[in-house]
Structures are given as C-alpha cells and as structure tokens.
C-alpha cells in the first residue's frame, strides 16, 4: 500500500500574512529606544528575514548604531512582544483554509516546514485554529539545520509519515525553492508574498500560482507523485492555466 502524498507548507508569507505583527514588534523595540518607527509598509518586504535582521534595518533607517549588547536586549524584547501578540493582526491568506480542506479531502497529509522557531510556529497556528490540521509542524530549531538544508524538509517529511517521492513543497521564497530542490521535490510558488524573486528563482518552481483559489488538489497530486511532467513547458492543463 502506497504512502499518502504530503503537502509541505512554508508558514510566513505562504499560509499566513505575519508581516503586521512582526512590524508591530519591531516598532515596539524602536519606540523603546526612542527611535522613529519603521511602519508596516517599509518593513513588509523584510518581514521574513528574522528579528535581528529587522532590528538592524530599523536602526539603520534611524541612523543609529546597534551594538552587541543592545542587539541582544532588543532581540529578546522583540521576541517577547511578538510571542505575546503573535496572532493579533496576522491573517491567513485568502482561500488558504479551503485549499487545506481540498488537499485533506484528496488524501494529502499536511505539514509545515518553517524557519520560524517551532514554538512560535505552533503558537501562531494554534492562535489561528489551524494546528490540528497538520501531521507535523517543524521549525528552525526542530532539527540540527533549517531550510534550505535538506535535513529540515526530510525531517518534516519523516514526522509527517511521508516520503520525498510522494510530496510537494508549497512556499513563497528562494529558501523554499532551494529546500525542495535539495531533495528533488517539486515546488509550488505562491506568488503573493513579500519575497523578492528573480527569473532564475522562479524557474525552479514546478508551478507558480497567484492565489490559493488556483490550487487544485488533483493537479497537485500529479506533481507530488510525478505522474505527469512538471517542467515549465509540460505542466498539466489545470496548472498551466493557473500559472498564466
């Protein structure tokens, strides 16, 4: 009996728009330092880069130095505020719930593989009422390495009870594309997040979708199981139409 197919999702920028709560956490730290606030619009393109990268940007924009001790203190302040406010303004992207339902009904195991820490990922998904949907929720600290290292995606698959030969990665960034490529797994790029991707990055995806409404379970099964060609010139009809 064959193993059920697995759909592995990235979290930030793929399933959930987390930029508002991440931006609020940065502004909380900047306010504590007496610095100008960054605001959501300015920080949104960088919201998936981690607390320290966001803090360095915020300080750079303010023309202020950020040394080791202050960076450590502000990182702790950022994470404490974010954990306490993790699902205040973060929202599922439109159509995500229905897409998860379609995949589950089609027999997919669902998993999350994110470079957020596992604790924060679980808190966010629980806050949105989604945690019970996933067979595995694996974060940056779940395994010895994180995406794009193959140990992260293979470990997630193992926890979900899946196999790389019957799985697909759904994400929004170069990191997701490279993680899937490292284990020869097809990837779907959700093209509504904030990650900046060039033509070479996009060429790595088996499929580029503009929304979750375009995610078709039967066509995704073809990708996951390799029953049809998945390169850009031979996509299944439903996938090719959605990618145009």
N, C-alpha and C positions, 0 to 999 in steps of 0.2 A: 504494500500500500504506500503510495507516494506521500511525501511530506506536504502539508498545506503551504501554499505560497505565502510569502511575507512581504508586507509593505512597510518599509522603514522610513519614518518621517524625521526630518530636522524639526526643530521647535521654533526658535525665534526667527521671524521673517518668513516662515513657511506655514506653520499651523496658526501661529499667534502673532499679532502685531504687538510686540512688547515695547516698542520704542517710547510710548508716552510715559510708562512707569520708570524706564531706565533714564529718560531725560529728566524726570522729576527727581530722581535720586542724585543725578549729577548737580542739578540746580540747588538741591539741599546742601550739598557739600560746598558749592561755590558761595552760597549765602553765608555759611558758617565761617568762611574765610574772608568775608567782606568783599567778594569779587563779583563782577557783573554776571548775571545769569546767562546761560547759553541758549535756553529755549528749545522746544521740540524741533522746530524746522531746521535749525542749524545742526543739531546733534543727530537727527534721524539717520543720515547716511552712514554714521559711525556707531550706531547703537548696538550693533552686533559684535563689536571688537573687544568687549570686556571692560570692566570697571577702571582699571589702571589706564588703559588707552584713552578712555573717555575723559578721565580726570586730567591727563596730560594735555589733551586738546583744550579742555576748558580753561586751564591755567595759561596755555599758550595764547589763546584768544584774548585773555585778560592781560597779557604781557607780564605775567608773574612767574617767579621761579617755583619749582616744585621739587624739593629735595627728598632724600630717602625717608627720614622720619615723618615728614608731613605726608608724603605719599602713602606710607603705611597706615598712618592715622586716618587719612581721608578714605583710603580703600575700605578700612573697617567701618567707617561712618556710612559710606555708600552702601555696602552690603547689608548693614543692619537696617538702614532705611528701606532698601529695596525689599528685603525679606518681609518687613512689616507692611509693605504696600505693594506686594507683588502682583496682585490682580485687581487693582483699583481702576485703572484705565486700559489695561491690556485686554484685547478682544480677539476672538477667533476671526480669521479672515472669512469673508462671505462664502457660503457654500461648503465650508470645511466639515461641519457636522454631517451634512447629507452625504458628502464624499466618504467619510468614515463609515457611515451606515451602508453605503453601496458596497464598499470593499468587504466589510464584515459579512454581509449577506451573500457575497460571492465566494466566501470561504477563506478570505485572507486572514492571516494573523497580522496584528498591527503592533508596531514597535516605535519607540522614539530613541533616536541617537543624536544627542545634542552636546555642544561644548559648554553649555551651562553646567554648573555642578549638579550632581544627581539630586541633592536635597532641594535646591531651588527649582529644578525641573518638576519634581514631584509636588512641591508646594503650589507651583503655578497651575499644573494640570488638575490638582485637587480643587484649587480655588475656582477653576472653570468647569468643574464637574466632569472632567474627561479621564481621570487617572485609571478608572476601572476598565476602560476600553482597550488598554494596551497590555500585551503579554510581557513586554519588557520596557523599562524606562531607564536608559543608561546615559550618564553624564560624563563630563570631562574627567572626573575623579573616580569613576567606576572601575576603570582598568588602568594599567601602567602608562598608557598613552591615549591620546584623543585624536579625533578626526584632524587631518586626513590619514593618520596612521591606520593601517588595516586592522590592528588589534581591536580598535574601538567598534568598528562595524561588524567584524566577525564575532566579537564578544556579545554584541547586542543580538545578533542572529542566534547565537547559542542559547542565550537566556530566553529568547522568544520561541525556541524549539524549531527554528527554521534552518534552511540551507541556502548557501550563496547561489546555487544553481536554480533556485526557485524563489528569487527575491528581487526587489527593485527598491532603489533609494529615491526618495522624493525630497528635494531641497530647494534652496534659493541661491546658493553661493558656490564659489570655486572650491571651497573646502568640501562641500557635499559631493560635488562632481568628482573631485580627486579621490575622495574616500571610496566612492563606488568603483571608480576606475582601478583602484589598487587591488580590488578583489574580482575584477572582471564582471561587475554587476551593472546592469543597465540603470541609468538615472533619468529621472524626470525633473525638469527645471520649472518651478513655479515662478512666472515672470511678473510678479507684482511686488516683490520685496524691495529692500533698500540697497542690496548688494550691487556693487558696480562690476559688471562682467563685460569682457571684450569678446570679439568674434571667436577667438580661439577657445575661450571658456565655454561659450555656447555650443560650439561644435562637439564638445564632449558629451552633451546630453543626447539621449535617445529620443527625447521628446521635450518640447517647450510648450507649456500651457499658460494661457492668460488668466485662468481662474479655476477654482475647484469645480465649477459647474461643467467644465470641459473634461473633467477626469472621469473616464468611462471604465467601469470595473472589468468588463470583458476584454477590452483592448489592453488594459494594464496587465491582465493575466497573460496575454500573449507576450508582453515584454518580459514579465517575471519568469516565464517558463521557456522563453526562447523558441516558441513555436513559429514565429514569423521573423523575417529580417527586421532589425531595429535601427539600421543606419538612416541617415537623413534622407536618402533617396528612395528608400523602400519601407516607409512607415505604413502600418496598417491604415486603411482608409479613414477610420474614425479619428486616429491620431494625427494623420496628415492634415485633415480638415481643421482640427482644433489648433494646430500649430501655425496655420496660415494667418 
